[in-house]
Amino acid sequence: MYKSREYKQKEIELSDKIRELSEEFDQLCKEKRDTTEVLQRLGIALEEFLLFRRNFKG
């Protein structure tokens, strides 16, 4: 499948967001702090990525 420049850019943006939230989650775990909010944001980001992969036309 050919991936347009726009597709690749959005894919990288979403992947970076997921990685940042994962790192934030790891840090909060190490500090034994509440991870509820970051897990909610991570779930939203993962769902956004999944929907993007399913629906992107470019």
Backbone bond lengths (Angstrom), bond angles and torsions (degrees), N, CA, C in turn:
res aa  C-N    CA-C-N  psi(-1)  N-CA   C-N-CA  omega(-1)  CA-C   N-CA-C  phi
1 M - - - 1.452 - - 1.523 109.45 -
2 Y 1.312 116.19 128.91 1.457 121.58 175.77 1.521 108.89 -75.53
3 K 1.307 116.04 132.84 1.461 120.95 177.89 1.517 108.44 -111.09
4 S 1.312 115.54 120.44 1.455 120.52 179.71 1.527 110.11 -67.68
5 R 1.292 114.98 165.08 1.466 121.22 177.49 1.527 110.47 -59.44
6 E 1.329 115.89 -41.28 1.466 121.12 179.30 1.533 110.54 -62.20
7 Y 1.333 116.11 -42.95 1.461 121.33 178.93 1.528 110.08 -60.79
8 K 1.315 116.26 -49.96 1.463 120.85 -178.63 1.524 111.40 -60.27
9 Q 1.337 116.36 -41.58 1.460 120.99 -179.59 1.528 110.55 -62.51
10 K 1.320 117.39 -45.83 1.466 121.53 179.90 1.524 110.51 -66.82
11 E 1.320 117.01 -39.54 1.462 121.36 178.83 1.532 110.42 -61.78
12 I 1.314 117.03 -43.68 1.466 121.53 178.25 1.521 110.48 -64.57
13 E 1.322 116.79 -43.51 1.468 121.65 179.43 1.530 110.88 -58.85
14 L 1.315 116.69 -46.99 1.462 120.49 -179.45 1.527 111.26 -68.74
15 S 1.317 117.47 -39.32 1.469 121.26 178.16 1.525 110.87 -63.34
16 D 1.323 116.77 -41.55 1.465 121.10 177.77 1.527 110.97 -62.41
17 K 1.317 116.07 -41.68 1.463 121.31 179.37 1.530 110.31 -61.85
18 I 1.323 116.69 -44.19 1.462 121.41 179.22 1.528 110.41 -64.45
19 R 1.322 116.68 -43.22 1.465 120.37 179.13 1.530 111.35 -62.44
20 E 1.328 117.36 -43.60 1.466 121.27 179.65 1.528 111.10 -62.37
21 L 1.321 116.52 -43.25 1.462 119.83 179.16 1.525 111.19 -67.32
22 S 1.315 117.25 -36.24 1.465 121.08 176.75 1.524 110.82 -64.00
23 E 1.317 116.33 -41.73 1.463 120.76 177.88 1.524 110.81 -65.62
24 E 1.330 116.53 -40.15 1.468 120.67 177.52 1.530 109.78 -63.17
25 F 1.328 116.92 -42.71 1.461 121.20 177.25 1.529 110.68 -59.48
26 D 1.322 116.83 -47.73 1.467 121.03 179.18 1.521 111.42 -57.81
27 Q 1.323 116.06 -43.29 1.461 120.30 -179.12 1.527 111.04 -64.35
28 L 1.322 116.60 -44.16 1.466 120.07 178.85 1.527 110.99 -63.14
29 C 1.308 116.89 -38.44 1.472 120.50 177.30 1.524 110.84 -62.44
30 K 1.318 116.50 -44.49 1.465 120.71 179.59 1.521 111.22 -61.31
31 E 1.337 115.61 -34.91 1.462 121.10 -179.68 1.525 111.94 -86.24
32 K 1.337 116.42 0.71 1.462 123.13 -178.78 1.529 111.63 55.47
33 R 1.334 115.10 42.99 1.466 121.95 179.05 1.523 109.74 -105.83
34 D 1.318 115.59 165.96 1.465 122.31 -179.49 1.532 110.15 -63.62
35 T 1.315 116.11 130.04 1.466 121.62 -178.36 1.530 112.58 -109.54
36 T 1.325 117.20 5.86 1.466 121.10 -174.30 1.520 112.42 -54.59
37 E 1.309 116.94 -51.18 1.467 120.83 -174.89 1.523 111.73 -65.81
38 V 1.321 117.05 -43.68 1.464 119.34 -178.84 1.531 110.70 -68.40
39 L 1.321 117.64 -33.55 1.464 119.69 176.40 1.525 111.26 -66.62
40 Q 1.320 116.78 -37.14 1.467 120.00 176.73 1.525 110.17 -64.14
41 R 1.326 116.76 -45.16 1.468 120.54 179.02 1.526 111.35 -65.17
42 L 1.325 116.69 -37.67 1.462 120.72 177.84 1.528 110.45 -65.23
43 G 1.311 116.73 -41.79 1.460 120.67 177.25 1.516 111.93 -60.56
44 I 1.317 116.43 -42.12 1.466 121.32 177.93 1.524 110.23 -63.97
45 A 1.329 116.45 -43.77 1.470 120.53 -179.72 1.529 111.18 -63.93
46 L 1.317 117.11 -40.74 1.468 120.49 178.59 1.526 111.01 -65.75
47 E 1.318 116.24 -40.64 1.465 119.90 177.62 1.527 110.63 -65.00
48 E 1.325 116.36 -41.66 1.465 120.84 177.91 1.535 110.39 -60.32
49 F 1.327 116.44 -42.05 1.460 121.08 178.80 1.530 110.99 -63.90
50 L 1.322 115.96 -44.17 1.461 120.54 179.16 1.529 111.06 -61.31
51 L 1.321 117.09 -46.57 1.464 120.93 179.22 1.524 111.09 -63.63
52 F 1.312 116.43 -39.50 1.464 120.74 177.27 1.523 110.31 -58.98
53 R 1.321 116.58 -48.36 1.469 120.72 -178.10 1.526 111.57 -63.35
54 R 1.319 116.33 -34.56 1.469 120.27 -179.31 1.521 112.80 -75.46
55 N 1.322 116.62 -36.13 1.462 120.53 -166.97 1.515 116.17 -109.49
56 F 1.319 118.70 -10.29 1.460 119.67 -172.83 1.518 111.10 -65.63
57 K 1.291 113.96 133.48 1.464 120.56 175.79 1.525 106.80 -122.00
58 G 1.275 118.61 107.47 1.443 120.36 -178.62 1.445 110.43 -169.03
